[in-house]
Amino acid sequence: MTYQTEVIPSGLSRRTLLAGAGLLLGGPVAAVAAPAKLKVAVFSKHLLFVKGDDLARTAADLGFDAVDLAVRKGGHVEPDRVKQELPGLVAAIRKRGLEVPMLTTDIADTTSPFAEDILATMADLGIRYYRWGGFTYKGNTPITAQLDALRPAVAKLAALNARYKACAMYHTHSGVNLVGASFWDLQRLLDGMDPNAVAVNFDIGHATVEGGLGGWINNFRATSDHLRGIAVKDFVWGKDAKGKWQPDWKPLGEGMVRFPEFFRMVAAAGFNGPLQMHFEYEMGSNTEALALMKKDLATLRGYLAQAGL
């Protein structure tokens, strides 16, 4: 996957450039299919108040295309029940016309409880992607040494994923002592590894927290070879009750994230993986939460349409 924003003049699509190239070379211009529209998944963590077919119906009624299922402790499926419960829940979701492109898990490495059960069940159901990670830096050991020490475990996970044709996407959070918050560390951690086995789930909200002016742009470019998933949320900086500056999560479009610019970059990168919506701000009652999710989804679809996605 190649980042191409700097080589595509403003206002020109890849389709236009390819057609122009054909004319310049004097050859026939082949029809170039329009890219498939991105499908939007709701992270099921935010719908824990509905279960089973009610989850499927609610996600469909809200207008989502897919569900990112939480298969982790406290999620819609507990890891030790994945073989028994995941197939039925996935079937209920698909019956409503929605997809299940990915799972969110507690898997960190091959020793994580029920990791292989989850991967085997995913493979049986035709689900390719899952979220993994959650590494933290500890003590005074140099960061680069800690990353190098993690690489063998990541390589083993990549090999296990390859066996099940699965792809683990490391979710990029913001915060102190978190691997992936700085992004360059993910580059080092994943360098030389198959991006179809271990990859990045780029959270633009957290990326903006860590680099709101230009850092998020460089970080998106730095991880583009391993980009397989994208999560969206919005925020502004605010002070908590103790006067400490903290990210204050907001409805989509009410914060600092530069979504139009971001999705132009996503389009130029040719991204076609799972796109997930997160809702981290206070949403009130379940009824109010559903109304806010629907509103945020409409806002997101507007950004995607502007970018041709």
N, C-alpha and C positions, 0 to 999 in steps of 0.2 A: 504494500500500500504506500503510495507516494503522495506527499503533500505538494500541491500544485498551485496554491494561490498566487505566488509571485510570478508565475509564468502565464497565467491566464489574464489577459487584459480585462479591465472592468467592463461589464456588460456583455461579454462573450461567453457562451457556454462551450463545454467540451464538444458537444455535437456540432456547433458552428465551426470550431477550429478544425475538427476532423474533415468536415465537408470542404472547407477552404483548402486544406492540404491536398485533398483529392483533385481539386480544380487546378491547383498550381502544378501538380505533377502530371496533369493532362490525362489522368485515368478516370474511370467511372467512379461516381460517388455512391458508395454503398449506404443504404439506409442504416442509421444508427438508432437503436431502440432507446427510448427514454428510460432513465433509471427507474427502478421500482420505487414506489413511494414508501418511506419509512413507516413501519408499524409501531404504534406506541403501546407500551406495556405499563400497567399499574403495578407497583411494588406491593405485594399482598400484605406486607407488614401494616399498611395503613387501612386495611380492611379486615382486621382480626375480629371485628364484631360480627362478621358474617362467615359462615362455614359451608363447606360442601357445595351443593348446587346453588345455594344463596350467594356464595362468592361469585360463581360463574355468572349468575343472572345479574348481580349488581354491577360487575365489571362491564358486562355487555350493555346494560341500561345506561351506564355513564358514557358510553361511546368509545371505550378502549378497544384496541385491536388484539390485545394480548395480556397475559398475566405473568409477572415475574414472581414465582412462587417461593415463599419462605419455607425452606426445608431445613429447619434448625431448631434448637431448643426454644420453645415458646412460639414457634411459627405455626403455619397451617398444618404442617406435617412434622412430627418429631422424627429425628434421624433414626431412632431405633424402630420406627414404624413405617419406614419408607417403602419397603417391599409390599406391605399390606395395604397402605393407604394412598400412596401416590398414584398408582394406576387409575383408581376410581375417580380421584379428584381431577386428574388430567382429562379423563374421558368426559366428565361433566362440563369442564371448561370448553373442550373442543366441540361438544354437542351444541353449545351456544354460538359456535362459529368463531371462537377466539383461539389464538395460538398460545402455546407455552414454550417460548423460545429459550428460557433459562430458569435456573433455580438460584436462590440465594442461600448459601450454606455456611456452616461453621468450619468447613474444611480448611486447614492450614497446610497440612502435608499428608503423606501416605499413612502416618500413624494416627491421624485424627479418627475418633470413634465413628464407625459405620461409613467411612469414606468410600470403600469399595462397594458396599451395598448401594450407596447413592449412585455411584457411577454406573453400576450394572443395571440398575432400574432405569436411569436416564437413557442408557443405550437401548434397552428394550422398548422404551416409549418414543425413541427418536428425538430426544432432547439433547442438544449439543453443548450448550453453554451453562456455566455456573460461576457464581461469585466465590472467591476464596480470599485468603490473606489474613490481615490483621497483625502483621509483625510489628514489634516495637524495639526501639534501641534501649540498651540497658548498660548501666555502669559507665566507666570512663574509657572503655575500649574504643579505639578509633572506629568511626562509622564504616570506613571502607573495609576494615577487617571483619566487622560484624556482617556486612553484606556478603563478603567472600565466604564466610562460614555458613551462610544460609544457602548458597548456590547448590551444594550437593542435594539438599532436601528438595529444592525446587526442581532440579533435574530428575529426581526420582518421581516427583509428582507428574512432571511432563511425560515421563515414560509410561506411567500408569494411565494418564489421560489418553495417550496415543493408542493404548491397547483398547480403550473403550470409545475411541473416536470422539473424545470430549475435549473441551477447551475451558480452562480455568481463567477467569478474568479478575485480576487484582483490582479491588475497588480503591480509588484514590480519595482518602479522607484528608482533612486538614487537622492540624494540631501538633502538640509538642511530642517529640520522641516517636512519631509514627513513621514507619517505613512507607514511602510513597507520597508523603506530603510534599517533599521537595522535588519529586519527579526524576531528577537526575539519578537518584538512587535506584529507581525502577529500571532505568536504562542499564545500569551496571548489573543489577540482579538478573535481568532477562537477556543480557547480551549473549548472542550466539544460540539462544534457545528457540525452538520452533514456536512461532506466534500462533499456530493453530492448536497448540497444546497448552501453552501458558501465555497469557496476554494481559491487557489492561482494560479495566472498566473506568472510563474517564468521567469523573463527576465534575461538571463545569461549575457548580456552585462552590464546592470545596476548592477547586483550582483557582477560582477568583478570590476566595479568602486568602490563599497563599500567595497570589500574584495578581492583584487587581488591575494594575495598569498595563503592563506588557508581559509579566511573567506567565500568565495563563496561555498566552499566544505561543511563547517559546516552548512551554511545557507540552502543549498539544502537538506541536511540530516534533518535539523530541521523542514522543511516545507513539507517533503515527504508525510506525512499522508494526507495532504490537497492539494497535487499537482494534478492539473487537466489540466493545460495548460502550454506551454513553448513558449517563444518568443526569437528570436536570433538576435543579432547584434554584431558588433565588434568595438573596439576603441583603441586609445593610449592616453597617457597624453601629452598635449601640452599647450603652453602659448598663451593666447589671445593677442590682440593688446595692452592691458594695462600691460602685463607681468604676468597675473594671470593664474595659472594652471587650466586647464579645460579638461574634456573628449573631445577628438577629434575623432569623429565617422569615421570609415573606412570601406572599402569593407570587406566582410567576408574573414578571413584568413590573413589579413594584420595588425591585431591588437594584443591585449594582451590576448584575450579570449582563453582558452585552450580547444578548441572544441573536440579534440579526447578524452581527459580525461573526459570531461563533458558528451559526448554521451555514453561512457562506463558506467558511473554512471546512465544515463537515462535508458539504456538497463537493467542494473541490478535491477533498481527500477520497471521494468515492466510497464513503462509509455505507455499509448496508447491514450492520449488526443490530443486536437488541438495543432499543432505545427505551429507557425506563423513566417514569415520573416518580419523584419522591415528594412528600408533603411533611416537612419538619416543623411547620409553624403551628401555633395554637388554632384549632379548628372548631372548638365548641362541641356541641352535641353531634351524635352520629348523623342526624338529618342535615345539620349545618355543614358537617364535613363533606358529605356527598355533594352538596350544592357547590362548595368551594372546589372540589376535585373537578367537577364538570366545567366550572369557569376556567380553571387553570388549563384544562385540556384544550378548551377552545382557544385560549391564548397561545398555547404551544402550537396548535395546528396552524394558527396564523403565521407564526414565525417560520414553520416548515414550508408553508405555501410560498412565502416571500423568497425562500432559498431554493425553490423548485424541488423540495423534498416531500 
